[in-house]
Amino acid sequence: MSDIDKLLNSLLKSPGMRVMHFTNEGLLCKELQEFCKSSEFESEYLILTLNKEYEQGLKEWENSFTKVKFVNEKRPKYHMQSKQYDYLFIETLANDRVSFFKKVYSALKNAAPIFIFLAKNQKTLAYTLQEELIECNFVASNIMEFDNFLVVSSKKMHGWSGS
């Protein structure tokens, strides 16, 4: 079992589960799509890119429960059709990370976890991301080390500022 599969198997699947995923290359698309598909409940998987050039390449992942969309980084919020998401996975970071975290905050359910995937050699960036997440009302941040990558995880603060 891969490290990504171990992480995904630790997550709760619930009725109407919604997963939001920011990516350009789609490196986690297969695993996340399988995660959503394996739920005994209906689920929704939204793949977002902040770079229009990658949108067409990601379209191959679309199906009955998976949608692909381009999102302009300058957009005021990243709320999609007033839906709130259970999980947020990030492979591709925005240029203005603090602004990005504040925008995705409103698109997440209370206490929803966020997972940011980094290269194994980006530990300094991982610590910086933890500080930026705290600044944007995310709590319980930590860094998970896997064989080939790092994951910064955090949770949307429940019932406080910005909720």
N, C-alpha and C positions, 0 to 999 in steps of 0.2 A: 504494500500500500504506500502510495506516494505521500510526501509531507502535506501537500495540498489536500489530498483525500482525508488524511488524519484530521486536519483542521476543520474541514467541512463536515466530517462525521461527528464532530463535537458540538455542532450547532443544532438547535431545536428547529424542527419543521412544524409549521402550524397551518391551519386552514387559511387560505387566501394569502399565503406568504408571498412577499414581494422582495425582489433582489435588484439593487441598482449597482451597476458596474461601469466605472470610468476606465477606458482603455483606448489605445491607438492600435496596438498590434493584436490584441485579442488572445494573449497567451493563456489566460485562465478561462476562456469562453467554454471550452469543452467540459472542464470540470464543473463550472458553475451551472451550465445547462443540464448536465447529468444530475447535479444536486437538486435542481428544481424539478426535473423530470421524475426523480426517485421519490418525491414526496407523494404520499397517498392522497394528499389534498391538491386542489387546483392551485397553481402558483403562477407568478409572473416574473419574467426576467427581462430587465431593461438594460441594454448595452448602450452607453453614451460615449461619444468622442468629442473632445474640445477642438479637434482639427478636422475640418471638412474633407481634407484629402484622404482620410482613413475611413470615412463613412461607407463608401461603396464596398471596400474590401471586407468590412465587418458584416455586410448584408447577408453573406452566406450563412450566418448563424440564425437568421430569422425563421420562425416557425409559429405554430399556433399560440405558444406562450412566451415567445422571445421577440422583442422589438429592438431595432437599432435606430438611434437618432443622433444627429449632430446638435450640440449645444454651444451657442456662442458664449465664450467665457465672460463677456461683458454683460450678459443677461442679468437682470436684477436678482432673480431667484432661480433655482434649479428644480422647483416644484413641477412635476409632470401631471397635468390634469387633476390637480388637488389631491393626488394620492400620496400616501406616506409609506415609506419602505421599511422593511424589517432589518435588512442588511445592506451595507454599502462596502463594496470592494473597489480599491483604487490601485491601478497599475501605472497610470499616467498622471503625474501631478500637474496642476495648473501653474501658470507663471506667477500669479499672485495667490499663494497658498492660503493665507489668512482670509482673504476675501472669498475664496473657494469654499473653505470650511464653514464660513458663516452662511453662505448660500445653500449648501447641502443640508445644513442643520435643520431647516424648516421642512425639508423633504423626508426626514426620518421620523419614525415613531419614537415615542419616549423610551429611553434606555436602549435604543437600537445601537448595535455595535458597528464600528467602522474598522476596516482592515486595509492598511496601506502596505503594498508589497514593494520591497527594495532589494537591490543587489546586496550580496553578502558584505561587500566592502563599504557600505554606506552607513555605518554605525553613527557617525557624527551627524549626518542628516536625520537619522532616526531620533536622536535626542532633541534636535531642533524641532522636528515635527511634533514631538510630545509637548513641548512648550507652546507651540502655535495652537495645538488642539485645546490645551487648557485655556488659553486666551479666548477661544471661541466656544466655551462652555461644554467641552467634552471632558469627561472624567475617567478615572480608573485606567489611565494610559499605561501600556507596558510594551516592551519589545520582546518578540519571540524570535529565537534563533533556530533556523532549520539548516539542513545540510547545505543547500544552495542559495538561500535567500533569507531575508529578514522580513518580519511583519510587525508593523506598529499597529497596535489595536487600542481602541478607546471606545467609550460609550457616550451617547448623547445624554447630557444631564437632564434628569427628570424633574419637572415642576419648578424650574428656576428661570432665570433671565433668558430671554430669547426663545422660550418654548412655544 
